[in-house]
């Protein structure tokens, strides 16, 4: 069995691919988090300090195609 080189390899790539497919179709992506913790660096330096962000709730990403709406 051969591996398809177009397979998604990371979660960010998956999210980008999904967003790209849905953009322009009036789509909405909803993420719901319960107690998500994200360590956010202050810079790209290996010695960067980190802040912890805690998220509980909903994040919505909406897309729309302005050009398609203008043509309608």
mmCIF file as Biopython writes it, N, C-alpha, C and O atoms, coordinates in Angstrom:
data_model
#
loop_
_atom_site.group_PDB
_atom_site.id
_atom_site.type_symbol
_atom_site.label_atom_id
_atom_site.label_alt_id
_atom_site.label_comp_id
_atom_site.label_asym_id
_atom_site.label_entity_id
_atom_site.label_seq_id
_atom_site.pdbx_PDB_ins_code
_atom_site.Cartn_x
_atom_site.Cartn_y
_atom_site.Cartn_z
_atom_site.occupancy
_atom_site.B_iso_or_equiv
_atom_site.auth_seq_id
_atom_site.auth_asym_id
_atom_site.pdbx_PDB_model_num
ATOM 1   N N  . UNK A ? 1  ? 0.848   -1.172 0.000  1.0 0.0 1  A 1 
ATOM 2   C CA . UNK A ? 1  ? 0.000   0.000  0.000  1.0 0.0 1  A 1 
ATOM 3   C C  . UNK A ? 1  ? 0.896   1.238  0.000  1.0 0.0 1  A 1 
ATOM 4   O O  . UNK A ? 1  ? 1.805   1.333  0.825  1.0 0.0 1  A 1 
ATOM 5   N N  . UNK A ? 2  ? 0.662   2.174  -0.893 1.0 0.0 2  A 1 
ATOM 6   C CA . UNK A ? 2  ? 1.454   3.396  -0.949 1.0 0.0 2  A 1 
ATOM 7   C C  . UNK A ? 2  ? 0.763   4.486  -0.161 1.0 0.0 2  A 1 
ATOM 8   O O  . UNK A ? 2  ? -0.463  4.524  -0.060 1.0 0.0 2  A 1 
ATOM 9   N N  . UNK A ? 3  ? 1.576   5.377  0.398  1.0 0.0 3  A 1 
ATOM 10  C CA . UNK A ? 3  ? 1.026   6.482  1.165  1.0 0.0 3  A 1 
ATOM 11  C C  . UNK A ? 3  ? 0.821   7.671  0.246  1.0 0.0 3  A 1 
ATOM 12  O O  . UNK A ? 3  ? 1.699   8.015  -0.546 1.0 0.0 3  A 1 
ATOM 13  N N  . UNK A ? 4  ? -0.328  8.289  0.355  1.0 0.0 4  A 1 
ATOM 14  C CA . UNK A ? 4  ? -0.637  9.484  -0.416 1.0 0.0 4  A 1 
ATOM 15  C C  . UNK A ? 4  ? 0.125   10.660 0.187  1.0 0.0 4  A 1 
ATOM 16  O O  . UNK A ? 4  ? -0.027  10.944 1.375  1.0 0.0 4  A 1 
ATOM 17  N N  . UNK A ? 5  ? 0.935   11.343 -0.604 1.0 0.0 5  A 1 
ATOM 18  C CA . UNK A ? 5  ? 1.723   12.465 -0.092 1.0 0.0 5  A 1 
ATOM 19  C C  . UNK A ? 5  ? 0.866   13.684 0.183  1.0 0.0 5  A 1 
ATOM 20  O O  . UNK A ? 5  ? 1.354   14.652 0.767  1.0 0.0 5  A 1 
ATOM 21  N N  . UNK A ? 6  ? -0.412  13.669 -0.223 1.0 0.0 6  A 1 
ATOM 22  C CA . UNK A ? 6  ? -1.313  14.788 0.035  1.0 0.0 6  A 1 
ATOM 23  C C  . UNK A ? 6  ? -2.055  14.644 1.355  1.0 0.0 6  A 1 
ATOM 24  O O  . UNK A ? 6  ? -2.859  15.507 1.706  1.0 0.0 6  A 1 
ATOM 25  N N  . UNK A ? 7  ? -1.798  13.562 2.096  1.0 0.0 7  A 1 
ATOM 26  C CA . UNK A ? 7  ? -2.475  13.365 3.378  1.0 0.0 7  A 1 
ATOM 27  C C  . UNK A ? 7  ? -2.115  14.492 4.342  1.0 0.0 7  A 1 
ATOM 28  O O  . UNK A ? 7  ? -0.980  14.969 4.367  1.0 0.0 7  A 1 
ATOM 29  N N  . UNK A ? 8  ? -3.096  14.906 5.128  1.0 0.0 8  A 1 
ATOM 30  C CA . UNK A ? 8  ? -2.870  15.915 6.154  1.0 0.0 8  A 1 
ATOM 31  C C  . UNK A ? 8  ? -2.031  15.307 7.265  1.0 0.0 8  A 1 
ATOM 32  O O  . UNK A ? 8  ? -2.308  14.202 7.731  1.0 0.0 8  A 1 
ATOM 33  N N  . UNK A ? 9  ? -1.004  16.036 7.686  1.0 0.0 9  A 1 
ATOM 34  C CA . UNK A ? 9  ? -0.069  15.498 8.671  1.0 0.0 9  A 1 
ATOM 35  C C  . UNK A ? 9  ? -0.210  16.129 10.054 1.0 0.0 9  A 1 
ATOM 36  O O  . UNK A ? 9  ? 0.221   15.537 11.044 1.0 0.0 9  A 1 
ATOM 37  N N  . UNK A ? 10 ? -0.815  17.336 10.143 1.0 0.0 10 A 1 
ATOM 38  C CA . UNK A ? 10 ? -0.920  18.019 11.430 1.0 0.0 10 A 1 
ATOM 39  C C  . UNK A ? 10 ? -2.331  18.562 11.627 1.0 0.0 10 A 1 
ATOM 40  O O  . UNK A ? 10 ? -3.078  18.744 10.666 1.0 0.0 10 A 1 
ATOM 41  N N  . UNK A ? 11 ? -2.689  18.822 12.895 1.0 0.0 11 A 1 
ATOM 42  C CA . UNK A ? 11 ? -4.004  19.398 13.187 1.0 0.0 11 A 1 
ATOM 43  C C  . UNK A ? 11 ? -4.168  20.774 12.547 1.0 0.0 11 A 1 
ATOM 44  O O  . UNK A ? 11 ? -5.231  21.045 11.988 1.0 0.0 11 A 1 
ATOM 45  N N  . UNK A ? 12 ? -3.165  21.658 12.602 1.0 0.0 12 A 1 
ATOM 46  C CA . UNK A ? 12 ? -3.336  22.952 11.931 1.0 0.0 12 A 1 
ATOM 47  C C  . UNK A ? 12 ? -3.578  22.801 10.425 1.0 0.0 12 A 1 
ATOM 48  O O  . UNK A ? 12 ? -4.388  23.531 9.853  1.0 0.0 12 A 1 
ATOM 49  N N  . UNK A ? 13 ? -2.881  21.859 9.781  1.0 0.0 13 A 1 
ATOM 50  C CA . UNK A ? 13 ? -3.112  21.633 8.348  1.0 0.0 13 A 1 
ATOM 51  C C  . UNK A ? 13 ? -4.537  21.164 8.095  1.0 0.0 13 A 1 
ATOM 52  O O  . UNK A ? 13 ? -5.156  21.556 7.106  1.0 0.0 13 A 1 
ATOM 53  N N  . UNK A ? 14 ? -5.057  20.329 8.983  1.0 0.0 14 A 1 
ATOM 54  C CA . UNK A ? 14 ? -6.437  19.862 8.846  1.0 0.0 14 A 1 
ATOM 55  C C  . UNK A ? 14 ? -7.406  21.031 8.963  1.0 0.0 14 A 1 
ATOM 56  O O  . UNK A ? 14 ? -8.338  21.151 8.168  1.0 0.0 14 A 1 
ATOM 57  N N  . UNK A ? 15 ? -7.187  21.890 9.950  1.0 0.0 15 A 1 
ATOM 58  C CA . UNK A ? 15 ? -8.065  23.048 10.145 1.0 0.0 15 A 1 
ATOM 59  C C  . UNK A ? 15 ? -8.001  23.992 8.941  1.0 0.0 15 A 1 
ATOM 60  O O  . UNK A ? 15 ? -9.028  24.496 8.486  1.0 0.0 15 A 1 
ATOM 61  N N  . UNK A ? 16 ? -6.803  24.224 8.437  1.0 0.0 16 A 1 
ATOM 62  C CA . UNK A ? 16 ? -6.634  25.103 7.265  1.0 0.0 16 A 1 
ATOM 63  C C  . UNK A ? 16 ? -7.342  24.510 6.060  1.0 0.0 16 A 1 
ATOM 64  O O  . UNK A ? 16 ? -8.034  25.224 5.334  1.0 0.0 16 A 1 
ATOM 65  N N  . UNK A ? 17 ? -7.177  23.211 5.838  1.0 0.0 17 A 1 
ATOM 66  C CA . UNK A ? 17 ? -7.828  22.557 4.702  1.0 0.0 17 A 1 
ATOM 67  C C  . UNK A ? 17 ? -9.336  22.619 4.802  1.0 0.0 17 A 1 
ATOM 68  O O  . UNK A ? 17 ? -10.014 22.865 3.805  1.0 0.0 17 A 1 
ATOM 69  N N  . UNK A ? 18 ? -9.871  22.399 5.998  1.0 0.0 18 A 1 
ATOM 70  C CA . UNK A ? 18 ? -11.316 22.472 6.200  1.0 0.0 18 A 1 
ATOM 71  C C  . UNK A ? 18 ? -11.811 23.886 5.957  1.0 0.0 18 A 1 
ATOM 72  O O  . UNK A ? 18 ? -12.814 24.080 5.271  1.0 0.0 18 A 1 
ATOM 73  N N  . UNK A ? 19 ? -11.129 24.868 6.504  1.0 0.0 19 A 1 
ATOM 74  C CA . UNK A ? 19 ? -11.509 26.266 6.318  1.0 0.0 19 A 1 
ATOM 75  C C  . UNK A ? 19 ? -11.472 26.642 4.836  1.0 0.0 19 A 1 
ATOM 76  O O  . UNK A ? 19 ? -12.384 27.302 4.336  1.0 0.0 19 A 1 
ATOM 77  N N  . UNK A ? 20 ? -10.419 26.222 4.138  1.0 0.0 20 A 1 
ATOM 78  C CA . UNK A ? 20 ? -10.311 26.526 2.703  1.0 0.0 20 A 1 
ATOM 79  C C  . UNK A ? 20 ? -11.474 25.926 1.914  1.0 0.0 20 A 1 
ATOM 80  O O  . UNK A ? 20 ? -11.998 26.561 0.999  1.0 0.0 20 A 1 
ATOM 81  N N  . UNK A ? 21 ? -11.876 24.713 2.264  1.0 0.0 21 A 1 
ATOM 82  C CA . UNK A ? 21 ? -12.989 24.060 1.562  1.0 0.0 21 A 1 
ATOM 83  C C  . UNK A ? 21 ? -14.309 24.766 1.817  1.0 0.0 21 A 1 
ATOM 84  O O  . UNK A ? 21 ? -15.169 24.812 0.938  1.0 0.0 21 A 1 
ATOM 85  N N  . UNK A ? 22 ? -14.478 25.320 3.024  1.0 0.0 22 A 1 
ATOM 86  C CA . UNK A ? 22 ? -15.751 25.924 3.394  1.0 0.0 22 A 1 
ATOM 87  C C  . UNK A ? 22 ? -15.855 27.403 3.052  1.0 0.0 22 A 1 
ATOM 88  O O  . UNK A ? 22 ? -16.958 27.940 2.942  1.0 0.0 22 A 1 
ATOM 89  N N  . UNK A ? 23 ? -14.708 28.068 2.881  1.0 0.0 23 A 1 
ATOM 90  C CA . UNK A ? 23 ? -14.718 29.490 2.571  1.0 0.0 23 A 1 
ATOM 91  C C  . UNK A ? 23 ? -15.481 29.730 1.275  1.0 0.0 23 A 1 
ATOM 92  O O  . UNK A ? 23 ? -15.292 29.027 0.282  1.0 0.0 23 A 1 
ATOM 93  N N  . UNK A ? 24 ? -16.339 30.730 1.308  1.0 0.0 24 A 1 
ATOM 94  C CA . UNK A ? 24 ? -17.106 31.069 0.116  1.0 0.0 24 A 1 
ATOM 95  C C  . UNK A ? 24 ? -18.394 30.281 -0.011 1.0 0.0 24 A 1 
ATOM 96  O O  . UNK A ? 24 ? -19.106 30.416 -1.006 1.0 0.0 24 A 1 
ATOM 97  N N  . UNK A ? 25 ? -18.700 29.469 0.969  1.0 0.0 25 A 1 
ATOM 98  C CA . UNK A ? 25 ? -19.918 28.666 0.896  1.0 0.0 25 A 1 
ATOM 99  C C  . UNK A ? 25 ? -20.885 29.031 2.003  1.0 0.0 25 A 1 
ATOM 100 O O  . UNK A ? 25 ? -21.833 28.293 2.271  1.0 0.0 25 A 1 
ATOM 101 N N  . UNK A ? 26 ? -20.656 30.160 2.644  1.0 0.0 26 A 1 
ATOM 102 C CA . UNK A ? 26 ? -21.520 30.585 3.727  1.0 0.0 26 A 1 
ATOM 103 C C  . UNK A ? 26 ? -21.446 29.658 4.925  1.0 0.0 26 A 1 
ATOM 104 O O  . UNK A ? 26 ? -22.412 29.540 5.677  1.0 0.0 26 A 1 
ATOM 105 N N  . UNK A ? 27 ? -20.323 29.006 5.109  1.0 0.0 27 A 1 
ATOM 106 C CA . UNK A ? 27 ? -20.167 27.994 6.153  1.0 0.0 27 A 1 
ATOM 107 C C  . UNK A ? 27 ? -19.876 28.630 7.506  1.0 0.0 27 A 1 
ATOM 108 O O  . UNK A ? 27 ? -19.431 29.774 7.596  1.0 0.0 27 A 1 
ATOM 109 N N  . UNK A ? 28 ? -20.134 27.872 8.532  1.0 0.0 28 A 1 
ATOM 110 C CA . UNK A ? 28 ? -19.779 28.263 9.890  1.0 0.0 28 A 1 
ATOM 111 C C  . UNK A ? 28 ? -19.125 27.071 10.558 1.0 0.0 28 A 1 
ATOM 112 O O  . UNK A ? 28 ? -19.640 25.954 10.509 1.0 0.0 28 A 1 
ATOM 113 N N  . UNK A ? 29 ? -17.985 27.320 11.182 1.0 0.0 29 A 1 
ATOM 114 C CA . UNK A ? 29 ? -17.287 26.284 11.934 1.0 0.0 29 A 1 
ATOM 115 C C  . UNK A ? 29 ? -17.412 26.676 13.401 1.0 0.0 29 A 1 
ATOM 116 O O  . UNK A ? 29 ? -17.086 27.804 13.768 1.0 0.0 29 A 1 
ATOM 117 N N  . UNK A ? 30 ? -17.873 25.770 14.231 1.0 0.0 30 A 1 
ATOM 118 C CA . UNK A ? 30 ? -18.046 26.052 15.650 1.0 0.0 30 A 1 
ATOM 119 C C  . UNK A ? 30 ? -17.169 25.117 16.461 1.0 0.0 30 A 1 
ATOM 120 O O  . UNK A ? 30 ? -17.216 23.898 16.293 1.0 0.0 30 A 1 
ATOM 121 N N  . UNK A ? 31 ? -16.369 25.701 17.342 1.0 0.0 31 A 1 
ATOM 122 C CA . UNK A ? 31 ? -15.534 24.932 18.254 1.0 0.0 31 A 1 
ATOM 123 C C  . UNK A ? 31 ? -16.073 25.179 19.661 1.0 0.0 31 A 1 
ATOM 124 O O  . UNK A ? 31 ? -16.323 26.324 20.038 1.0 0.0 31 A 1 
ATOM 125 N N  . UNK A ? 32 ? -16.251 24.128 20.427 1.0 0.0 32 A 1 
ATOM 126 C CA . UNK A ? 32 ? -16.705 24.276 21.807 1.0 0.0 32 A 1 
ATOM 127 C C  . UNK A ? 32 ? -15.659 23.669 22.729 1.0 0.0 32 A 1 
ATOM 128 O O  . UNK A ? 32 ? -15.258 22.517 22.564 1.0 0.0 32 A 1 
ATOM 129 N N  . UNK A ? 33 ? -15.224 24.466 23.708 1.0 0.0 33 A 1 
ATOM 130 C CA . UNK A ? 33 ? -14.152 24.049 24.608 1.0 0.0 33 A 1 
ATOM 131 C C  . UNK A ? 33 ? -14.646 24.006 26.037 1.0 0.0 33 A 1 
ATOM 132 O O  . UNK A ? 33 ? -15.455 24.834 26.455 1.0 0.0 33 A 1 
ATOM 133 N N  . UNK A ? 34 ? -14.159 23.046 26.773 1.0 0.0 34 A 1 
ATOM 134 C CA . UNK A ? 34 ? -14.417 22.938 28.211 1.0 0.0 34 A 1 
ATOM 135 C C  . UNK A ? 34 ? -13.069 22.846 28.917 1.0 0.0 34 A 1 
ATOM 136 O O  . UNK A ? 34 ? -12.423 21.799 28.887 1.0 0.0 34 A 1 
ATOM 137 N N  . UNK A ? 35 ? -12.648 23.923 29.545 1.0 0.0 35 A 1 
ATOM 138 C CA . UNK A ? 35 ? -11.406 23.915 30.309 1.0 0.0 35 A 1 
ATOM 139 C C  . UNK A ? 35 ? -10.147 23.740 29.481 1.0 0.0 35 A 1 
ATOM 140 O O  . UNK A ? 35 ? -9.172  23.158 29.957 1.0 0.0 35 A 1 
ATOM 141 N N  . UNK A ? 36 ? -10.149 24.229 28.259 1.0 0.0 36 A 1 
ATOM 142 C CA . UNK A ? 36 ? -8.954  24.157 27.414 1.0 0.0 36 A 1 
ATOM 143 C C  . UNK A ? 36 ? -7.895  25.108 27.960 1.0 0.0 36 A 1 
ATOM 144 O O  . UNK A ? 36 ? -8.197  26.259 28.276 1.0 0.0 36 A 1 
ATOM 145 N N  . UNK A ? 37 ? -6.660  24.636 28.072 1.0 0.0 37 A 1 
ATOM 146 C CA . UNK A ? 37 ? -5.556  25.483 28.496 1.0 0.0 37 A 1 
ATOM 147 C C  . UNK A ? 37 ? -4.523  25.549 27.388 1.0 0.0 37 A 1 
ATOM 148 O O  . UNK A ? 37 ? -4.104  24.526 26.847 1.0 0.0 37 A 1 
ATOM 149 N N  . UNK A ? 38 ? -4.113  26.782 27.054 1.0 0.0 38 A 1 
ATOM 150 C CA . UNK A ? 38 ? -3.131  27.001 26.003 1.0 0.0 38 A 1 
ATOM 151 C C  . UNK A ? 38 ? -1.987  27.813 26.599 1.0 0.0 38 A 1 
ATOM 152 O O  . UNK A ? 38 ? -2.210  28.860 27.206 1.0 0.0 38 A 1 
ATOM 153 N N  . UNK A ? 39 ? -0.771  27.328 26.423 1.0 0.0 39 A 1 
ATOM 154 C CA . UNK A ? 39 ? 0.405   28.049 26.888 1.0 0.0 39 A 1 
ATOM 155 C C  . UNK A ? 39 ? 0.890   28.935 25.748 1.0 0.0 39 A 1 
ATOM 156 O O  . UNK A ? 39 ? 1.362   28.443 24.724 1.0 0.0 39 A 1 
ATOM 157 N N  . UNK A ? 40 ? 0.767   30.255 25.938 1.0 0.0 40 A 1 
ATOM 158 C CA . UNK A ? 40 ? 1.070   31.219 24.878 1.0 0.0 40 A 1 
ATOM 159 C C  . UNK A ? 40 ? 2.410   31.886 25.155 1.0 0.0 40 A 1 
ATOM 160 O O  . UNK A ? 40 ? 2.573   32.555 26.175 1.0 0.0 40 A 1 
ATOM 161 N N  . UNK A ? 41 ? 3.385   31.704 24.238 1.0 0.0 41 A 1 
ATOM 162 C CA . UNK A ? 41 ? 4.706   32.309 24.454 1.0 0.0 41 A 1 
ATOM 163 C C  . UNK A ? 41 ? 4.691   33.815 24.177 1.0 0.0 41 A 1 
ATOM 164 O O  . UNK A ? 41 ? 3.912   34.300 23.357 1.0 0.0 41 A 1 
ATOM 165 N N  . UNK A ? 42 ? 5.562   34.539 24.874 1.0 0.0 42 A 1 
ATOM 166 C CA . UNK A ? 42 ? 5.670   35.983 24.666 1.0 0.0 42 A 1 
ATOM 167 C C  . UNK A ? 42 ? 6.488   36.318 23.429 1.0 0.0 42 A 1 
ATOM 168 O O  . UNK A ? 42 ? 6.444   37.446 22.940 1.0 0.0 42 A 1 
ATOM 169 N N  . UNK A ? 43 ? 7.240   35.332 22.917 1.0 0.0 43 A 1 
ATOM 170 C CA . UNK A ? 43 ? 8.026   35.526 21.693 1.0 0.0 43 A 1 
ATOM 171 C C  . UNK A ? 43 ? 8.373   34.151 21.129 1.0 0.0 43 A 1 
ATOM 172 O O  . UNK A ? 43 ? 7.985   33.125 21.688 1.0 0.0 43 A 1 
ATOM 173 N N  . UNK A ? 44 ? 9.102   34.141 20.024 1.0 0.0 44 A 1 
ATOM 174 C CA . UNK A ? 44 ? 9.521   32.878 19.411 1.0 0.0 44 A 1 
ATOM 175 C C  . UNK A ? 44 ? 10.831  32.353 19.996 1.0 0.0 44 A 1 
ATOM 176 O O  . UNK A ? 44 ? 11.328  31.308 19.576 1.0 0.0 44 A 1 
ATOM 177 N N  . UNK A ? 45 ? 11.376  33.061 20.943 1.0 0.0 45 A 1 
ATOM 178 C CA . UNK A ? 45 ? 12.639  32.673 21.572 1.0 0.0 45 A 1 
ATOM 179 C C  . UNK A ? 45 ? 12.461  31.412 22.417 1.0 0.0 45 A 1 
ATOM 180 O O  . UNK A ? 45 ? 11.412  31.233 23.036 1.0 0.0 45 A 1 
ATOM 181 N N  . UNK A ? 46 ? 13.463  30.539 22.453 1.0 0.0 46 A 1 
ATOM 182 C CA . UNK A ? 46 ? 13.381  29.361 23.324 1.0 0.0 46 A 1 
ATOM 183 C C  . UNK A ? 46 ? 13.263  29.742 24.814 1.0 0.0 46 A 1 
ATOM 184 O O  . UNK A ? 46 ? 12.773  28.950 25.618 1.0 0.0 46 A 1 
ATOM 185 N N  . UNK A ? 47 ? 13.710  30.946 25.176 1.0 0.0 47 A 1 
ATOM 186 C CA . UNK A ? 47 ? 13.640  31.400 26.564 1.0 0.0 47 A 1 
ATOM 187 C C  . UNK A ? 47 ? 12.378  32.219 26.858 1.0 0.0 47 A 1 
ATOM 188 O O  . UNK A ? 47 ? 12.278  32.833 27.920 1.0 0.0 47 A 1 
ATOM 189 N N  . UNK A ? 48 ? 11.437  32.233 25.950 1.0 0.0 48 A 1 
ATOM 190 C CA . UNK A ? 48 ? 10.226  33.052 26.110 1.0 0.0 48 A 1 
ATOM 191 C C  . UNK A ? 48 ? 9.443   32.657 27.348 1.0 0.0 48 A 1 
ATOM 192 O O  . UNK A ? 48 ? 9.370   31.482 27.709 1.0 0.0 48 A 1 
ATOM 193 N N  . UNK A ? 49 ? 8.863   33.653 27.988 1.0 0.0 49 A 1 
ATOM 194 C CA . UNK A ? 49 ? 7.939   33.392 29.081 1.0 0.0 49 A 1 
ATOM 195 C C  . UNK A ? 49 ? 6.597   33.004 28.485 1.0 0.0 49 A 1 
ATOM 196 O O  . UNK A ? 49 ? 6.284   33.365 27.351 1.0 0.0 49 A 1 
ATOM 197 N N  . UNK A ? 50 ? 5.808   32.269 29.251 1.0 0.0 50 A 1 
ATOM 198 C CA . UNK A ? 50 ? 4.512   31.800 28.763 1.0 0.0 50 A 1 
ATOM 199 C C  . UNK A ? 50 ? 3.391   32.254 29.678 1.0 0.0 50 A 1 
ATOM 200 O O  . UNK A ? 50 ? 3.535   32.280 30.900 1.0 0.0 50 A 1 
ATOM 201 N N  . UNK A ? 51 ? 2.287   32.606 29.073 1.0 0.0 51 A 1 
ATOM 202 C CA . UNK A ? 51 ? 1.053   32.893 29.805 1.0 0.0 51 A 1 
ATOM 203 C C  . UNK A ? 51 ? 0.090   31.747 29.528 1.0 0.0 51 A 1 
ATOM 204 O O  . UNK A ? 51 ? 0.063   31.214 28.419 1.0 0.0 51 A 1 
ATOM 205 N N  . UNK A ? 52 ? -0.689  31.369 30.514 1.0 0.0 52 A 1 
ATOM 206 C CA . UNK A ? 52 ? -1.672  30.315 30.317 1.0 0.0 52 A 1 
ATOM 207 C C  . UNK A ? 52 ? -3.029  30.948 30.066 1.0 0.0 52 A 1 
ATOM 208 O O  . UNK A ? 52 ? -3.541  31.694 30.901 1.0 0.0 52 A 1 
ATOM 209 N N  . UNK A ? 53 ? -3.606  30.646 28.914 1.0 0.0 53 A 1 
ATOM 210 C CA . UNK A ? 53 ? -4.960  31.090 28.586 1.0 0.0 53 A 1 
ATOM 211 C C  . UNK A ? 53 ? -5.893  29.922 28.829 1.0 0.0 53 A 1 
ATOM 212 O O  . UNK A ? 53 ? -5.622  28.805 28.388 1.0 0.0 53 A 1 
ATOM 213 N N  . UNK A ? 54 ? -6.985  30.169 29.524 1.0 0.0 54 A 1 
ATOM 214 C CA . UNK A ? 54 ? -7.998  29.143 29.772 1.0 0.0 54 A 1 
ATOM 215 C C  . UNK A ? 54 ? -9.260  29.528 29.017 1.0 0.0 54 A 1 
ATOM 216 O O  . UNK A ? 54 ? -9.726  30.664 29.098 1.0 0.0 54 A 1 
ATOM 217 N N  . UNK A ? 55 ? -9.803  28.572 28.287 1.0 0.0 55 A 1 
ATOM 218 C CA . UNK A ? 55 ? -10.985 28.826 27.463 1.0 0.0 55 A 1 
ATOM 219 C C  . UNK A ? 55 ? -12.067 27.802 27.792 1.0 0.0 55 A 1 
ATOM 220 O O  . UNK A ? 55 ? -11.832 26.594 27.742 1.0 0.0 55 A 1 
ATOM 221 N N  . UNK A ? 56 ? -13.237 28.294 28.124 1.0 0.0 56 A 1 
ATOM 222 C CA . UNK A ? 56 ? -14.422 27.460 28.257 1.0 0.0 56 A 1 
ATOM 223 C C  . UNK A ? 56 ? -15.533 28.201 27.527 1.0 0.0 56 A 1 
ATOM 224 O O  . UNK A ? 56 ? -15.911 29.301 27.929 1.0 0.0 56 A 1 
ATOM 225 N N  . UNK A ? 57 ? -16.047 27.624 26.482 1.0 0.0 57 A 1 
ATOM 226 C CA . UNK A ? 57 ? -17.099 28.276 25.724 1.0 0.0 57 A 1 
ATOM 227 C C  . UNK A ? 57 ? -17.002 27.946 24.257 1.0 0.0 57 A 1 
ATOM 228 O O  . UNK A ? 57 ? -16.406 26.944 23.862 1.0 0.0 57 A 1 
ATOM 229 N N  . UNK A ? 58 ? -17.594 28.800 23.460 1.0 0.0 58 A 1 
ATOM 230 C CA . UNK A ? 58 ? -17.725 28.551 22.029 1.0 0.0 58 A 1 
ATOM 231 C C  . UNK A ? 58 ? -16.960 29.589 21.223 1.0 0.0 58 A 1 
ATOM 232 O O  . UNK A ? 58 ? -17.012 30.783 21.516 1.0 0.0 58 A 1 
ATOM 233 N N  . UNK A ? 59 ? -16.251 29.120 20.207 1.0 0.0 59 A 1 
ATOM 234 C CA . UNK A ? 59 ? -15.597 29.985 19.235 1.0 0.0 59 A 1 
ATOM 235 C C  . UNK A ? 59 ? -16.213 29.663 17.884 1.0 0.0 59 A 1 
ATOM 236 O O  . UNK A ? 59 ? -16.219 28.505 17.467 1.0 0.0 59 A 1 
ATOM 237 N N  . UNK A ? 60 ? -16.734 30.675 17.193 1.0 0.0 60 A 1 
ATOM 238 C CA . UNK A ? 60 ? -17.339 30.453 15.873 1.0 0.0 60 A 1 
ATOM 239 C C  . UNK A ? 60 ? -16.526 31.172 14.811 1.0 0.0 60 A 1 
ATOM 240 O O  . UNK A ? 60 ? -16.104 32.314 14.995 1.0 0.0 60 A 1 
ATOM 241 N N  . UNK A ? 61 ? -16.315 30.489 13.703 1.0 0.0 61 A 1 
ATOM 242 C CA . UNK A ? 61 ? -15.639 31.059 12.539 1.0 0.0 61 A 1 
ATOM 243 C C  . UNK A ? 61 ? -16.649 31.027 11.406 1.0 0.0 61 A 1 
ATOM 244 O O  . UNK A ? 61 ? -17.092 29.955 10.996 1.0 0.0 61 A 1 
ATOM 245 N N  . UNK A ? 62 ? -17.010 32.181 10.905 1.0 0.0 62 A 1 
ATOM 246 C CA . UNK A ? 62 ? -17.985 32.252 9.815  1.0 0.0 62 A 1 
ATOM 247 C C  . UNK A ? 62 ? -17.290 32.729 8.553  1.0 0.0 62 A 1 
ATOM 248 O O  . UNK A ? 62 ? -16.400 33.579 8.598  1.0 0.0 62 A 1 
ATOM 249 N N  . UNK A ? 63 ? -17.703 32.178 7.445  1.0 0.0 63 A 1 
ATOM 250 C CA . UNK A ? 63 ? -17.140 32.594 6.168  1.0 0.0 63 A 1 
ATOM 251 C C  . UNK A ? 63 ? -18.265 33.020 5.234  1.0 0.0 63 A 1 
ATOM 252 O O  . UNK A ? 63 ? -19.389 32.530 5.344  1.0 0.0 63 A 1 
ATOM 253 N N  . UNK A ? 64 ? -17.966 33.919 4.329  1.0 0.0 64 A 1 
ATOM 254 C CA . UNK A ? 64 ? -18.929 34.258 3.290  1.0 0.0 64 A 1 
ATOM 255 C C  . UNK A ? 64 ? -18.172 34.734 2.069  1.0 0.0 64 A 1 
ATOM 256 O O  . UNK A ? 64 ? -17.047 35.224 2.166  1.0 0.0 64 A 1 
ATOM 257 N N  . UNK A ? 65 ? -18.788 34.586 0.949  1.0 0.0 65 A 1 
ATOM 258 C CA . UNK A ? 65 ? -18.175 34.942 -0.318 1.0 0.0 65 A 1 
ATOM 259 C C  . UNK A ? 65 ? -18.811 36.242 -0.789 1.0 0.0 65 A 1 
ATOM 260 O O  . UNK A ? 65 ? -19.916 36.242 -1.332 1.0 0.0 65 A 1 
ATOM 261 N N  . UNK A ? 66 ? -18.111 37.344 -0.578 1.0 0.0 66 A 1 
ATOM 262 C CA . UNK A ? 66 ? -18.637 38.668 -0.950 1.0 0.0 66 A 1 
ATOM 263 C C  . UNK A ? 66 ? -18.870 38.762 -2.457 1.0 0.0 66 A 1 
ATOM 264 O O  . UNK A ? 66 ? -19.851 39.365 -2.893 1.0 0.0 66 A 1 
ATOM 265 N N  . UNK A ? 67 ? -17.980 38.172 -3.256 1.0 0.0 67 A 1 
ATOM 266 C CA . UNK A ? 67 ? -18.116 38.251 -4.713 1.0 0.0 67 A 1 
ATOM 267 C C  . UNK A ? 67 ? -19.367 37.499 -5.170 1.0 0.0 67 A 1 
ATOM 268 O O  . UNK A ? 67 ? -20.075 37.972 -6.059 1.0 0.0 67 A 1 
ATOM 269 N N  . UNK A ? 68 ? -19.648 36.341 -4.580 1.0 0.0 68 A 1 
ATOM 270 C CA . UNK A ? 68 ? -20.819 35.566 -4.961 1.0 0.0 68 A 1 
ATOM 271 C C  . UNK A ? 68 ? -22.093 36.322 -4.580 1.0 0.0 68 A 1 
ATOM 272 O O  . UNK A ? 68 ? -23.071 36.298 -5.327 1.0 0.0 68 A 1 
ATOM 273 N N  . UNK A ? 69 ? -22.089 36.986 -3.435 1.0 0.0 69 A 1 
ATOM 274 C CA . UNK A ? 69 ? -23.265 37.746 -3.009 1.0 0.0 69 A 1 
ATOM 275 C C  . UNK A ? 69 ? -23.520 38.909 -3.958 1.0 0.0 69 A 1 
ATOM 276 O O  . UNK A ? 69 ? -24.672 39.236 -4.243 1.0 0.0 69 A 1 
ATOM 277 N N  . UNK A ? 70 ? -22.465 39.530 -4.445 1.0 0.0 70 A 1 
ATOM 278 C CA . UNK A ? 70 ? -22.600 40.670 -5.376 1.0 0.0 70 A 1 
ATOM 279 C C  . UNK A ? 70 ? -23.143 40.199 -6.730 1.0 0.0 70 A 1 
ATOM 280 O O  . UNK A ? 70 ? -23.866 40.941 -7.397 1.0 0.0 70 A 1 
ATOM 281 N N  . UNK A ? 71 ? -22.803 38.981 -7.138 1.0 0.0 71 A 1 
ATOM 282 C CA . UNK A ? 71 ? -23.285 38.458 -8.431 1.0 0.0 71 A 1 
ATOM 283 C C  . UNK A ? 71 ? -24.745 38.044 -8.368 1.0 0.0 71 A 1 
ATOM 284 O O  . UNK A ? 71 ? -25.412 37.995 -9.401 1.0 0.0 71 A 1 
ATOM 285 N N  . UNK A ? 72 ? -25.256 37.745 -7.185 1.0 0.0 72 A 1 
ATOM 286 C CA . UNK A ? 72 ? -26.620 37.226 -7.042 1.0 0.0 72 A 1 
ATOM 287 C C  . UNK A ? 72 ? -27.672 38.286 -7.276 1.0 0.0 72 A 1 
ATOM 288 O O  . UNK A ? 72 ? -28.867 37.999 -7.190 1.0 0.0 72 A 1 
#
